[in-house]
Amino acid sequence: MLKYIRTTWLHAILVILAIFLDGGLAQQFSGVLFKMPMSASPYLSILVILMPILSGTDSQIGNRWLYGTAVLGGVLFDTFYVGIIGIATVGFPLVVWVASVIQRYFQTSMSWSMLTWFLSMCIFLIYDYFAFGLINLANMNLFGFIVFHLFPTIVLNLIFFIVLYAPFTYLYQMTKQPDISSYNTDQRDFNSGIPLRTRSRNY
């Protein structure tokens, strides 16, 4: 069933669902996630945005769709949760670029993908901190940011990664289309059964 679904559309739908789930989780568990001075933000959206790279199916989607979906997700995220267009709109494509650069040097496996996700997530959170600082919406010092926001956020989203990496990878791999460019269509393959001259004598 899944093989008839295009990976591009699966990715776009999952990104949109993840963005709304981020808001729902943050609201539902706000008493636990944002218990001062700690704050842990759910970022299922970033995990899903990176899944084509982490699962090795990014070639099925292509850079244009991959970055386009990241920009669209960023606009939705900024519109619903930030109130200022530009933070996630730039941050989501940035994290895609970072992950794609890092993953080039690693194999496609859960352990290496976890490292790629971890580094990309850290870079996004640091970018997020300085971006809000530039527009005077972040008043936490750098040490407080690392201890009270970056670390709890990484731990929370690491749990999401461990639980969801395998199911997401399965979904993306099941919608992966065969690479017909690797098939050998040499003329001799078509006539490899019975020689043409022998077959013509039989008629």
CNS distance restraints for C-alpha pairs under 8 A (distance, minus, plus):
assign (resid   1 and name CA) (resid   5 and name CA) 7.51 0.50 0.50
assign (resid   2 and name CA) (resid 171 and name CA) 7.54 0.50 0.50
assign (resid   2 and name CA) (resid 174 and name CA) 5.92 0.50 0.50
assign (resid   2 and name CA) (resid 175 and name CA) 5.49 0.50 0.50
assign (resid   3 and name CA) (resid 174 and name CA) 5.71 0.50 0.50
assign (resid   3 and name CA) (resid 175 and name CA) 4.56 0.50 0.50
assign (resid   3 and name CA) (resid 176 and name CA) 6.98 0.50 0.50
assign (resid   3 and name CA) (resid 177 and name CA) 7.33 0.50 0.50
assign (resid   4 and name CA) (resid 175 and name CA) 6.97 0.50 0.50
assign (resid   5 and name CA) (resid   9 and name CA) 7.37 0.50 0.50
assign (resid   5 and name CA) (resid  10 and name CA) 7.00 0.50 0.50
assign (resid   5 and name CA) (resid 175 and name CA) 5.88 0.50 0.50
assign (resid   6 and name CA) (resid  10 and name CA) 6.37 0.50 0.50
assign (resid   6 and name CA) (resid 175 and name CA) 6.01 0.50 0.50
assign (resid   6 and name CA) (resid 176 and name CA) 7.59 0.50 0.50
assign (resid   6 and name CA) (resid 177 and name CA) 7.95 0.50 0.50
assign (resid   7 and name CA) (resid  11 and name CA) 6.01 0.50 0.50
assign (resid   7 and name CA) (resid  60 and name CA) 6.82 0.50 0.50
assign (resid   7 and name CA) (resid  61 and name CA) 6.51 0.50 0.50
assign (resid   7 and name CA) (resid 172 and name CA) 6.41 0.50 0.50
assign (resid   7 and name CA) (resid 175 and name CA) 5.35 0.50 0.50
assign (resid   7 and name CA) (resid 176 and name CA) 6.30 0.50 0.50
assign (resid   8 and name CA) (resid  12 and name CA) 6.34 0.50 0.50
assign (resid   8 and name CA) (resid  60 and name CA) 7.59 0.50 0.50
assign (resid   8 and name CA) (resid  61 and name CA) 5.35 0.50 0.50
assign (resid   8 and name CA) (resid  65 and name CA) 7.19 0.50 0.50
assign (resid   9 and name CA) (resid  13 and name CA) 6.13 0.50 0.50
assign (resid  10 and name CA) (resid  14 and name CA) 6.12 0.50 0.50
assign (resid  10 and name CA) (resid 172 and name CA) 7.81 0.50 0.50
assign (resid  11 and name CA) (resid  15 and name CA) 6.14 0.50 0.50
assign (resid  11 and name CA) (resid  48 and name CA) 7.57 0.50 0.50
assign (resid  11 and name CA) (resid  49 and name CA) 7.65 0.50 0.50
assign (resid  11 and name CA) (resid  52 and name CA) 7.85 0.50 0.50
assign (resid  12 and name CA) (resid  16 and name CA) 6.39 0.50 0.50
assign (resid  12 and name CA) (resid  69 and name CA) 6.18 0.50 0.50
assign (resid  13 and name CA) (resid  17 and name CA) 6.21 0.50 0.50
assign (resid  14 and name CA) (resid  18 and name CA) 5.95 0.50 0.50
assign (resid  14 and name CA) (resid  48 and name CA) 6.70 0.50 0.50
assign (resid  15 and name CA) (resid  19 and name CA) 6.26 0.50 0.50
assign (resid  15 and name CA) (resid  45 and name CA) 5.79 0.50 0.50
assign (resid  15 and name CA) (resid  48 and name CA) 5.78 0.50 0.50
assign (resid  15 and name CA) (resid  49 and name CA) 6.15 0.50 0.50
assign (resid  15 and name CA) (resid  69 and name CA) 7.70 0.50 0.50
assign (resid  15 and name CA) (resid  73 and name CA) 6.61 0.50 0.50
assign (resid  16 and name CA) (resid  20 and name CA) 6.59 0.50 0.50
assign (resid  16 and name CA) (resid  45 and name CA) 7.77 0.50 0.50
assign (resid  16 and name CA) (resid  73 and name CA) 6.58 0.50 0.50
assign (resid  17 and name CA) (resid  21 and name CA) 6.13 0.50 0.50
assign (resid  18 and name CA) (resid  22 and name CA) 6.10 0.50 0.50
assign (resid  18 and name CA) (resid  44 and name CA) 5.44 0.50 0.50
assign (resid  18 and name CA) (resid  45 and name CA) 4.75 0.50 0.50
assign (resid  18 and name CA) (resid  48 and name CA) 7.05 0.50 0.50
assign (resid  19 and name CA) (resid  23 and name CA) 6.76 0.50 0.50
assign (resid  19 and name CA) (resid  43 and name CA) 7.94 0.50 0.50
assign (resid  19 and name CA) (resid  44 and name CA) 7.01 0.50 0.50
assign (resid  19 and name CA) (resid  45 and name CA) 5.10 0.50 0.50
assign (resid  19 and name CA) (resid  73 and name CA) 7.20 0.50 0.50
assign (resid  19 and name CA) (resid  76 and name CA) 7.64 0.50 0.50
assign (resid  19 and name CA) (resid  77 and name CA) 6.45 0.50 0.50
assign (resid  20 and name CA) (resid  24 and name CA) 6.24 0.50 0.50
assign (resid  21 and name CA) (resid  25 and name CA) 5.93 0.50 0.50
assign (resid  21 and name CA) (resid  44 and name CA) 7.42 0.50 0.50
assign (resid  22 and name CA) (resid  26 and name CA) 6.10 0.50 0.50
assign (resid  22 and name CA) (resid  42 and name CA) 5.54 0.50 0.50
assign (resid  22 and name CA) (resid  43 and name CA) 6.06 0.50 0.50
assign (resid  22 and name CA) (resid  44 and name CA) 6.13 0.50 0.50
assign (resid  22 and name CA) (resid  45 and name CA) 6.99 0.50 0.50
assign (resid  23 and name CA) (resid  27 and name CA) 6.13 0.50 0.50
assign (resid  23 and name CA) (resid  81 and name CA) 7.37 0.50 0.50
assign (resid  24 and name CA) (resid  28 and name CA) 5.92 0.50 0.50
assign (resid  25 and name CA) (resid  29 and name CA) 5.86 0.50 0.50
assign (resid  25 and name CA) (resid  30 and name CA) 7.74 0.50 0.50
assign (resid  25 and name CA) (resid  42 and name CA) 7.07 0.50 0.50
assign (resid  26 and name CA) (resid  30 and name CA) 5.31 0.50 0.50
assign (resid  26 and name CA) (resid  33 and name CA) 7.11 0.50 0.50
assign (resid  26 and name CA) (resid  41 and name CA) 6.91 0.50 0.50
assign (resid  26 and name CA) (resid  42 and name CA) 6.64 0.50 0.50
assign (resid  29 and name CA) (resid  33 and name CA) 6.00 0.50 0.50
assign (resid  30 and name CA) (resid  34 and name CA) 5.35 0.50 0.50
assign (resid  30 and name CA) (resid  35 and name CA) 7.52 0.50 0.50
assign (resid  31 and name CA) (resid  35 and name CA) 5.85 0.50 0.50
assign (resid  33 and name CA) (resid  38 and name CA) 7.46 0.50 0.50
assign (resid  33 and name CA) (resid  39 and name CA) 5.58 0.50 0.50
assign (resid  33 and name CA) (resid  40 and name CA) 5.10 0.50 0.50
assign (resid  33 and name CA) (resid  41 and name CA) 6.98 0.50 0.50
assign (resid  34 and name CA) (resid  38 and name CA) 5.95 0.50 0.50
assign (resid  34 and name CA) (resid  39 and name CA) 4.27 0.50 0.50
assign (resid  34 and name CA) (resid  40 and name CA) 6.26 0.50 0.50
assign (resid  35 and name CA) (resid  39 and name CA) 6.30 0.50 0.50
assign (resid  37 and name CA) (resid 148 and name CA) 6.34 0.50 0.50
assign (resid  38 and name CA) (resid 148 and name CA) 4.67 0.50 0.50
assign (resid  38 and name CA) (resid 149 and name CA) 6.14 0.50 0.50
assign (resid  38 and name CA) (resid 152 and name CA) 7.22 0.50 0.50
assign (resid  39 and name CA) (resid 148 and name CA) 6.24 0.50 0.50
assign (resid  39 and name CA) (resid 149 and name CA) 5.12 0.50 0.50
assign (resid  39 and name CA) (resid 152 and name CA) 6.69 0.50 0.50
assign (resid  39 and name CA) (resid 153 and name CA) 7.17 0.50 0.50
assign (resid  40 and name CA) (resid 149 and name CA) 5.89 0.50 0.50
assign (resid  40 and name CA) (resid 150 and name CA) 7.62 0.50 0.50
assign (resid  40 and name CA) (resid 152 and name CA) 5.04 0.50 0.50
assign (resid  40 and name CA) (resid 153 and name CA) 4.16 0.50 0.50
assign (resid  40 and name CA) (resid 154 and name CA) 7.87 0.50 0.50
assign (resid  40 and name CA) (resid 156 and name CA) 6.68 0.50 0.50
assign (resid  41 and name CA) (resid 149 and name CA) 7.98 0.50 0.50
assign (resid  41 and name CA) (resid 153 and name CA) 5.36 0.50 0.50
assign (resid  41 and name CA) (resid 156 and name CA) 7.70 0.50 0.50
assign (resid  42 and name CA) (resid 153 and name CA) 6.91 0.50 0.50
assign (resid  42 and name CA) (resid 156 and name CA) 6.89 0.50 0.50
assign (resid  42 and name CA) (resid 157 and name CA) 6.22 0.50 0.50
assign (resid  43 and name CA) (resid  47 and name CA) 6.82 0.50 0.50
assign (resid  43 and name CA) (resid 157 and name CA) 6.46 0.50 0.50
assign (resid  44 and name CA) (resid  48 and name CA) 6.26 0.50 0.50
assign (resid  44 and name CA) (resid 157 and name CA) 7.26 0.50 0.50
assign (resid  44 and name CA) (resid 160 and name CA) 7.24 0.50 0.50
assign (resid  45 and name CA) (resid  49 and name CA) 6.04 0.50 0.50
assign (resid  45 and name CA) (resid  73 and name CA) 7.81 0.50 0.50
assign (resid  46 and name CA) (resid  50 and name CA) 6.16 0.50 0.50
assign (resid  46 and name CA) (resid  92 and name CA) 7.08 0.50 0.50
assign (resid  46 and name CA) (resid 121 and name CA) 7.80 0.50 0.50
assign (resid  47 and name CA) (resid  51 and name CA) 6.14 0.50 0.50
assign (resid  47 and name CA) (resid 117 and name CA) 7.47 0.50 0.50
assign (resid  47 and name CA) (resid 161 and name CA) 7.13 0.50 0.50
assign (resid  48 and name CA) (resid  52 and name CA) 7.92 0.50 0.50
assign (resid  49 and name CA) (resid  66 and name CA) 7.87 0.50 0.50
assign (resid  49 and name CA) (resid  69 and name CA) 7.71 0.50 0.50
assign (resid  49 and name CA) (resid  70 and name CA) 6.35 0.50 0.50
assign (resid  49 and name CA) (resid  92 and name CA) 7.78 0.50 0.50
assign (resid  49 and name CA) (resid  96 and name CA) 7.28 0.50 0.50
assign (resid  50 and name CA) (resid  54 and name CA) 6.14 0.50 0.50
assign (resid  50 and name CA) (resid  95 and name CA) 7.98 0.50 0.50
assign (resid  50 and name CA) (resid  96 and name CA) 6.18 0.50 0.50
assign (resid  50 and name CA) (resid  99 and name CA) 7.18 0.50 0.50
assign (resid  50 and name CA) (resid 117 and name CA) 7.59 0.50 0.50
assign (resid  51 and name CA) (resid  55 and name CA) 5.67 0.50 0.50
assign (resid  51 and name CA) (resid 168 and name CA) 7.26 0.50 0.50
assign (resid  51 and name CA) (resid 169 and name CA) 7.25 0.50 0.50
assign (resid  52 and name CA) (resid  56 and name CA) 5.91 0.50 0.50
assign (resid  52 and name CA) (resid  57 and name CA) 4.81 0.50 0.50
assign (resid  52 and name CA) (resid  58 and name CA) 4.47 0.50 0.50
assign (resid  52 and name CA) (resid  61 and name CA) 7.67 0.50 0.50
assign (resid  52 and name CA) (resid 172 and name CA) 7.17 0.50 0.50
assign (resid  53 and name CA) (resid  57 and name CA) 6.29 0.50 0.50
assign (resid  53 and name CA) (resid  58 and name CA) 5.11 0.50 0.50
assign (resid  53 and name CA) (resid  99 and name CA) 7.17 0.50 0.50
assign (resid  53 and name CA) (resid 100 and name CA) 6.36 0.50 0.50
assign (resid  53 and name CA) (resid 103 and name CA) 7.28 0.50 0.50
assign (resid  54 and name CA) (resid 103 and name CA) 7.49 0.50 0.50
assign (resid  54 and name CA) (resid 108 and name CA) 6.72 0.50 0.50
assign (resid  54 and name CA) (resid 109 and name CA) 7.95 0.50 0.50
assign (resid  54 and name CA) (resid 113 and name CA) 5.23 0.50 0.50
assign (resid  54 and name CA) (resid 116 and name CA) 7.66 0.50 0.50
assign (resid  54 and name CA) (resid 117 and name CA) 7.74 0.50 0.50
assign (resid  55 and name CA) (resid 108 and name CA) 6.47 0.50 0.50
assign (resid  55 and name CA) (resid 109 and name CA) 7.76 0.50 0.50
assign (resid  55 and name CA) (resid 113 and name CA) 7.80 0.50 0.50
assign (resid  55 and name CA) (resid 169 and name CA) 5.39 0.50 0.50
assign (resid  55 and name CA) (resid 172 and name CA) 7.16 0.50 0.50
assign (resid  55 and name CA) (resid 173 and name CA) 7.49 0.50 0.50
assign (resid  56 and name CA) (resid 108 and name CA) 6.14 0.50 0.50
assign (resid  57 and name CA) (resid  61 and name CA) 7.11 0.50 0.50
assign (resid  57 and name CA) (resid 172 and name CA) 6.77 0.50 0.50
assign (resid  57 and name CA) (resid 173 and name CA) 6.96 0.50 0.50
assign (resid  57 and name CA) (resid 176 and name CA) 6.93 0.50 0.50
assign (resid  58 and name CA) (resid  62 and name CA) 6.10 0.50 0.50
assign (resid  58 and name CA) (resid  63 and name CA) 7.61 0.50 0.50
assign (resid  58 and name CA) (resid  66 and name CA) 7.47 0.50 0.50
assign (resid  59 and name CA) (resid  63 and name CA) 7.84 0.50 0.50
assign (resid  60 and name CA) (resid 176 and name CA) 6.71 0.50 0.50
assign (resid  60 and name CA) (resid 177 and name CA) 7.29 0.50 0.50
assign (resid  61 and name CA) (resid  65 and name CA) 6.05 0.50 0.50
assign (resid  61 and name CA) (resid  66 and name CA) 6.29 0.50 0.50
assign (resid  62 and name CA) (resid  66 and name CA) 6.06 0.50 0.50
assign (resid  63 and name CA) (resid  67 and name CA) 5.90 0.50 0.50
assign (resid  64 and name CA) (resid  68 and name CA) 5.80 0.50 0.50
assign (resid  65 and name CA) (resid  69 and name CA) 5.86 0.50 0.50
assign (resid  66 and name CA) (resid  70 and name CA) 6.38 0.50 0.50
assign (resid  66 and name CA) (resid  96 and name CA) 7.98 0.50 0.50
assign (resid  67 and name CA) (resid  71 and name CA) 6.17 0.50 0.50
assign (resid  67 and name CA) (resid  93 and name CA) 5.66 0.50 0.50
assign (resid  67 and name CA) (resid  96 and name CA) 7.18 0.50 0.50
assign (resid  68 and name CA) (resid  72 and name CA) 6.18 0.50 0.50
assign (resid  69 and name CA) (resid  73 and name CA) 5.98 0.50 0.50
assign (resid  70 and name CA) (resid  74 and name CA) 6.04 0.50 0.50
assign (resid  70 and name CA) (resid  89 and name CA) 7.55 0.50 0.50
assign (resid  70 and name CA) (resid  92 and name CA) 5.37 0.50 0.50
assign (resid  70 and name CA) (resid  93 and name CA) 5.25 0.50 0.50
assign (resid  70 and name CA) (resid  96 and name CA) 7.52 0.50 0.50
assign (resid  71 and name CA) (resid  75 and name CA) 6.22 0.50 0.50
assign (resid  71 and name CA) (resid  89 and name CA) 5.24 0.50 0.50
assign (resid  71 and name CA) (resid  90 and name CA) 7.12 0.50 0.50
assign (resid  71 and name CA) (resid  92 and name CA) 6.56 0.50 0.50
assign (resid  71 and name CA) (resid  93 and name CA) 6.06 0.50 0.50
assign (resid  72 and name CA) (resid  76 and name CA) 6.32 0.50 0.50
assign (resid  72 and name CA) (resid  89 and name CA) 7.36 0.50 0.50
assign (resid  73 and name CA) (resid  77 and name CA) 6.04 0.50 0.50
assign (resid  73 and name CA) (resid  88 and name CA) 7.98 0.50 0.50
assign (resid  73 and name CA) (resid  89 and name CA) 7.29 0.50 0.50
assign (resid  73 and name CA) (resid  92 and name CA) 7.49 0.50 0.50
assign (resid  74 and name CA) (resid  78 and name CA) 6.02 0.50 0.50
assign (resid  74 and name CA) (resid  86 and name CA) 7.84 0.50 0.50
assign (resid  74 and name CA) (resid  87 and name CA) 7.66 0.50 0.50
assign (resid  74 and name CA) (resid  88 and name CA) 4.44 0.50 0.50
assign (resid  74 and name CA) (resid  89 and name CA) 3.82 0.50 0.50
assign (resid  74 and name CA) (resid  90 and name CA) 7.06 0.50 0.50
assign (resid  74 and name CA) (resid  91 and name CA) 7.31 0.50 0.50
assign (resid  74 and name CA) (resid  92 and name CA) 5.82 0.50 0.50
assign (resid  75 and name CA) (resid  79 and name CA) 5.99 0.50 0.50
assign (resid  75 and name CA) (resid  85 and name CA) 6.36 0.50 0.50
assign (resid  75 and name CA) (resid  86 and name CA) 7.47 0.50 0.50
assign (resid  75 and name CA) (resid  88 and name CA) 6.85 0.50 0.50
assign (resid  75 and name CA) (resid  89 and name CA) 5.13 0.50 0.50
assign (resid  76 and name CA) (resid  80 and name CA) 6.13 0.50 0.50
assign (resid  77 and name CA) (resid  81 and name CA) 5.72 0.50 0.50
assign (resid  77 and name CA) (resid  82 and name CA) 6.89 0.50 0.50
assign (resid  77 and name CA) (resid  88 and name CA) 6.49 0.50 0.50
assign (resid  77 and name CA) (resid  89 and name CA) 7.83 0.50 0.50
assign (resid  78 and name CA) (resid  82 and name CA) 4.56 0.50 0.50
assign (resid  78 and name CA) (resid  83 and name CA) 5.62 0.50 0.50
assign (resid  78 and name CA) (resid  84 and name CA) 5.80 0.50 0.50
assign (resid  78 and name CA) (resid  85 and name CA) 5.25 0.50 0.50
assign (resid  78 and name CA) (resid  86 and name CA) 7.02 0.50 0.50
assign (resid  78 and name CA) (resid  87 and name CA) 6.72 0.50 0.50
assign (resid  78 and name CA) (resid  88 and name CA) 5.91 0.50 0.50
assign (resid  78 and name CA) (resid  89 and name CA) 6.95 0.50 0.50
assign (resid  79 and name CA) (resid  83 and name CA) 5.31 0.50 0.50
assign (resid  79 and name CA) (resid  84 and name CA) 6.82 0.50 0.50
assign (resid  79 and name CA) (resid  85 and name CA) 6.50 0.50 0.50
assign (resid  82 and name CA) (resid  87 and name CA) 7.85 0.50 0.50
assign (resid  85 and name CA) (resid  89 and name CA) 6.65 0.50 0.50
assign (resid  86 and name CA) (resid  90 and name CA) 5.72 0.50 0.50
assign (resid  86 and name CA) (resid  91 and name CA) 7.99 0.50 0.50
assign (resid  87 and name CA) (resid  91 and name CA) 5.95 0.50 0.50
assign (resid  87 and name CA) (resid 128 and name CA) 6.97 0.50 0.50
assign (resid  87 and name CA) (resid 131 and name CA) 6.77 0.50 0.50
assign (resid  87 and name CA) (resid 132 and name CA) 7.92 0.50 0.50
assign (resid  88 and name CA) (resid  92 and name CA) 5.48 0.50 0.50
assign (resid  89 and name CA) (resid  93 and name CA) 7.17 0.50 0.50
assign (resid  90 and name CA) (resid  94 and name CA) 6.17 0.50 0.50
assign (resid  91 and name CA) (resid  95 and name CA) 6.17 0.50 0.50
assign (resid  91 and name CA) (resid 124 and name CA) 6.34 0.50 0.50
assign (resid  91 and name CA) (resid 127 and name CA) 7.26 0.50 0.50
assign (resid  91 and name CA) (resid 128 and name CA) 7.34 0.50 0.50
assign (resid  92 and name CA) (resid  96 and name CA) 6.40 0.50 0.50
assign (resid  92 and name CA) (resid 124 and name CA) 7.83 0.50 0.50
assign (resid  93 and name CA) (resid  97 and name CA) 6.28 0.50 0.50
assign (resid  94 and name CA) (resid  98 and name CA) 6.25 0.50 0.50
assign (resid  94 and name CA) (resid 124 and name CA) 7.70 0.50 0.50
assign (resid  95 and name CA) (resid  99 and name CA) 6.05 0.50 0.50
assign (resid  95 and name CA) (resid 120 and name CA) 5.67 0.50 0.50
assign (resid  95 and name CA) (resid 121 and name CA) 7.35 0.50 0.50
assign (resid  95 and name CA) (resid 123 and name CA) 7.36 0.50 0.50
assign (resid  95 and name CA) (resid 124 and name CA) 6.11 0.50 0.50
assign (resid  96 and name CA) (resid 100 and name CA) 6.11 0.50 0.50
assign (resid  96 and name CA) (resid 120 and name CA) 7.99 0.50 0.50
assign (resid  97 and name CA) (resid 101 and name CA) 6.25 0.50 0.50
assign (resid  98 and name CA) (resid 102 and name CA) 6.25 0.50 0.50
assign (resid  98 and name CA) (resid 120 and name CA) 6.07 0.50 0.50
assign (resid  99 and name CA) (resid 103 and name CA) 5.89 0.50 0.50
assign (resid  99 and name CA) (resid 116 and name CA) 5.94 0.50 0.50
assign (resid  99 and name CA) (resid 117 and name CA) 6.94 0.50 0.50
assign (resid  99 and name CA) (resid 119 and name CA) 7.93 0.50 0.50
assign (resid  99 and name CA) (resid 120 and name CA) 5.72 0.50 0.50
assign (resid 100 and name CA) (resid 104 and name CA) 6.46 0.50 0.50
assign (resid 101 and name CA) (resid 105 and name CA) 7.83 0.50 0.50
assign (resid 102 and name CA) (resid 106 and name CA) 7.32 0.50 0.50
assign (resid 102 and name CA) (resid 116 and name CA) 6.17 0.50 0.50
assign (resid 103 and name CA) (resid 107 and name CA) 7.39 0.50 0.50
assign (resid 103 and name CA) (resid 108 and name CA) 7.99 0.50 0.50
assign (resid 103 and name CA) (resid 113 and name CA) 7.42 0.50 0.50
assign (resid 103 and name CA) (resid 116 and name CA) 6.19 0.50 0.50
assign (resid 106 and name CA) (resid 112 and name CA) 6.11 0.50 0.50
assign (resid 106 and name CA) (resid 113 and name CA) 7.91 0.50 0.50
assign (resid 107 and name CA) (resid 112 and name CA) 6.43 0.50 0.50
assign (resid 107 and name CA) (resid 113 and name CA) 7.99 0.50 0.50
assign (resid 108 and name CA) (resid 112 and name CA) 6.65 0.50 0.50
assign (resid 108 and name CA) (resid 113 and name CA) 6.51 0.50 0.50
assign (resid 109 and name CA) (resid 113 and name CA) 5.85 0.50 0.50
assign (resid 110 and name CA) (resid 114 and name CA) 5.91 0.50 0.50
assign (resid 110 and name CA) (resid 165 and name CA) 7.47 0.50 0.50
assign (resid 111 and name CA) (resid 115 and name CA) 6.53 0.50 0.50
assign (resid 112 and name CA) (resid 116 and name CA) 6.33 0.50 0.50
assign (resid 113 and name CA) (resid 117 and name CA) 6.02 0.50 0.50
assign (resid 114 and name CA) (resid 118 and name CA) 5.96 0.50 0.50
assign (resid 114 and name CA) (resid 161 and name CA) 7.61 0.50 0.50
assign (resid 115 and name CA) (resid 119 and name CA) 6.21 0.50 0.50
assign (resid 116 and name CA) (resid 120 and name CA) 6.10 0.50 0.50
assign (resid 117 and name CA) (resid 121 and name CA) 5.88 0.50 0.50
assign (resid 118 and name CA) (resid 122 and name CA) 6.18 0.50 0.50
assign (resid 118 and name CA) (resid 154 and name CA) 7.64 0.50 0.50
assign (resid 119 and name CA) (resid 123 and name CA) 6.26 0.50 0.50
assign (resid 120 and name CA) (resid 124 and name CA) 6.20 0.50 0.50
assign (resid 121 and name CA) (resid 125 and name CA) 6.21 0.50 0.50
assign (resid 121 and name CA) (resid 154 and name CA) 7.52 0.50 0.50
assign (resid 122 and name CA) (resid 126 and name CA) 6.16 0.50 0.50
assign (resid 122 and name CA) (resid 150 and name CA) 7.47 0.50 0.50
assign (resid 122 and name CA) (resid 154 and name CA) 7.68 0.50 0.50
assign (resid 123 and name CA) (resid 127 and name CA) 6.04 0.50 0.50
assign (resid 124 and name CA) (resid 128 and name CA) 5.96 0.50 0.50
assign (resid 125 and name CA) (resid 129 and name CA) 6.12 0.50 0.50
assign (resid 125 and name CA) (resid 150 and name CA) 6.67 0.50 0.50
assign (resid 126 and name CA) (resid 130 and name CA) 6.37 0.50 0.50
assign (resid 127 and name CA) (resid 131 and name CA) 5.93 0.50 0.50
assign (resid 128 and name CA) (resid 132 and name CA) 6.19 0.50 0.50
assign (resid 129 and name CA) (resid 133 and name CA) 6.16 0.50 0.50
assign (resid 129 and name CA) (resid 138 and name CA) 6.93 0.50 0.50
assign (resid 129 and name CA) (resid 145 and name CA) 7.81 0.50 0.50
assign (resid 130 and name CA) (resid 134 and name CA) 6.14 0.50 0.50
assign (resid 131 and name CA) (resid 135 and name CA) 6.79 0.50 0.50
assign (resid 132 and name CA) (resid 136 and name CA) 6.15 0.50 0.50
assign (resid 132 and name CA) (resid 137 and name CA) 5.03 0.50 0.50
assign (resid 132 and name CA) (resid 138 and name CA) 5.26 0.50 0.50
assign (resid 133 and name CA) (resid 137 and name CA) 5.73 0.50 0.50
assign (resid 133 and name CA) (resid 138 and name CA) 4.74 0.50 0.50
assign (resid 133 and name CA) (resid 139 and name CA) 7.02 0.50 0.50
assign (resid 140 and name CA) (resid 144 and name CA) 6.08 0.50 0.50
assign (resid 140 and name CA) (resid 145 and name CA) 6.03 0.50 0.50
assign (resid 141 and name CA) (resid 145 and name CA) 6.11 0.50 0.50
assign (resid 142 and name CA) (resid 146 and name CA) 6.28 0.50 0.50
assign (resid 143 and name CA) (resid 147 and name CA) 6.24 0.50 0.50
assign (resid 144 and name CA) (resid 148 and name CA) 5.55 0.50 0.50
assign (resid 144 and name CA) (resid 149 and name CA) 7.47 0.50 0.50
assign (resid 145 and name CA) (resid 149 and name CA) 5.14 0.50 0.50
assign (resid 145 and name CA) (resid 150 and name CA) 6.09 0.50 0.50
assign (resid 146 and name CA) (resid 150 and name CA) 4.72 0.50 0.50
assign (resid 146 and name CA) (resid 151 and name CA) 5.94 0.50 0.50
assign (resid 147 and name CA) (resid 151 and name CA) 5.67 0.50 0.50
assign (resid 147 and name CA) (resid 152 and name CA) 7.58 0.50 0.50
assign (resid 148 and name CA) (resid 152 and name CA) 6.53 0.50 0.50
assign (resid 149 and name CA) (resid 153 and name CA) 5.92 0.50 0.50
assign (resid 150 and name CA) (resid 154 and name CA) 6.09 0.50 0.50
assign (resid 151 and name CA) (resid 155 and name CA) 6.28 0.50 0.50
assign (resid 152 and name CA) (resid 156 and name CA) 6.18 0.50 0.50
assign (resid 153 and name CA) (resid 157 and name CA) 6.13 0.50 0.50
assign (resid 154 and name CA) (resid 158 and name CA) 5.84 0.50 0.50
assign (resid 155 and name CA) (resid 159 and name CA) 6.52 0.50 0.50
assign (resid 156 and name CA) (resid 160 and name CA) 6.78 0.50 0.50
assign (resid 157 and name CA) (resid 161 and name CA) 6.16 0.50 0.50
assign (resid 158 and name CA) (resid 162 and name CA) 6.20 0.50 0.50
assign (resid 159 and name CA) (resid 163 and name CA) 6.22 0.50 0.50
assign (resid 160 and name CA) (resid 164 and name CA) 5.83 0.50 0.50
assign (resid 160 and name CA) (resid 165 and name CA) 7.93 0.50 0.50
assign (resid 161 and name CA) (resid 165 and name CA) 5.32 0.50 0.50
assign (resid 162 and name CA) (resid 166 and name CA) 7.88 0.50 0.50
assign (resid 164 and name CA) (resid 168 and name CA) 5.98 0.50 0.50
assign (resid 165 and name CA) (resid 169 and name CA) 5.97 0.50 0.50
assign (resid 166 and name CA) (resid 170 and name CA) 6.14 0.50 0.50
assign (resid 167 and name CA) (resid 171 and name CA) 6.34 0.50 0.50
assign (resid 168 and name CA) (resid 172 and name CA) 6.27 0.50 0.50
assign (resid 169 and name CA) (resid 173 and name CA) 5.95 0.50 0.50
assign (resid 170 and name CA) (resid 174 and name CA) 5.96 0.50 0.50
assign (resid 171 and name CA) (resid 175 and name CA) 6.43 0.50 0.50
assign (resid 172 and name CA) (resid 176 and name CA) 6.29 0.50 0.50
assign (resid 179 and name CA) (resid 183 and name CA) 7.76 0.50 0.50
assign (resid 184 and name CA) (resid 189 and name CA) 7.82 0.50 0.50
assign (resid 185 and name CA) (resid 189 and name CA) 6.56 0.50 0.50
assign (resid 185 and name CA) (resid 190 and name CA) 7.77 0.50 0.50
assign (resid 186 and name CA) (resid 190 and name CA) 7.45 0.50 0.50
assign (resid 187 and name CA) (resid 191 and name CA) 7.02 0.50 0.50
assign (resid 188 and name CA) (resid 192 and name CA) 5.88 0.50 0.50
assign (resid 191 and name CA) (resid 195 and name CA) 6.44 0.50 0.50
assign (resid 191 and name CA) (resid 196 and name CA) 7.06 0.50 0.50
assign (resid 194 and name CA) (resid 198 and name CA) 6.82 0.50 0.50
assign (resid 194 and name CA) (resid 199 and name CA) 6.53 0.50 0.50
assign (resid 195 and name CA) (resid 199 and name CA) 6.36 0.50 0.50
assign (resid 196 and name CA) (resid 200 and name CA) 6.20 0.50 0.50
assign (resid 197 and name CA) (resid 201 and name CA) 6.59 0.50 0.50
assign (resid 198 and name CA) (resid 202 and name CA) 6.96 0.50 0.50
assign (resid 199 and name CA) (resid 203 and name CA) 7.29 0.50 0.50
